[in-house]
Amino acid sequence: MSETSEKSFGTIIGFHLLENGYLNVPKNGFDREHGDFGIVHQ
């Protein structure tokens, strides 16, 4: 798969997930110490 096709595939999958209930969490949003996305569960 070419790099362009792979990026397009990732974009489509990401859009689908966000449209169906997934949340976009910042990369630093995962708390490794507690093993959760504390920023989301405020």
N, C-alpha and C positions, 0 to 999 in steps of 0.2 A: 504494500500500500504506500502511495507517495505521501510525503509529509503534508502536502496540501489536503489530500483526501482524509488523512488521519485527523487533522485539525478541524475539518468540516464535520466529520463524524462526531468528534468530541463536543463541538458546539451544538449539534442537533440533540445529542443525548442529554447534555446539560440543560438545554431549553426544555426538553420533555420532562425531566425530573423536577425542575422548578415550577412548571405548569401543573404538576400533579402532586404538590404538597411538600416537596423537599425545600429546605432552606439554604440559602447561600451564606455560609459561615466563613468569616475571615480565617486565613491560614493560622493565625495565632489564637483562634477561638477555642482550640481543644486544650483542656487542662490535663496534661500528662500525669500530674501528681494524683489527681482525683479520678482520672479516666473518664471525663465527661466533657460536654460542651456547655460548661457553666454559663457562658455568655448568653446562650440561647434560653436557658431555664431560669432566668432572673426572676 
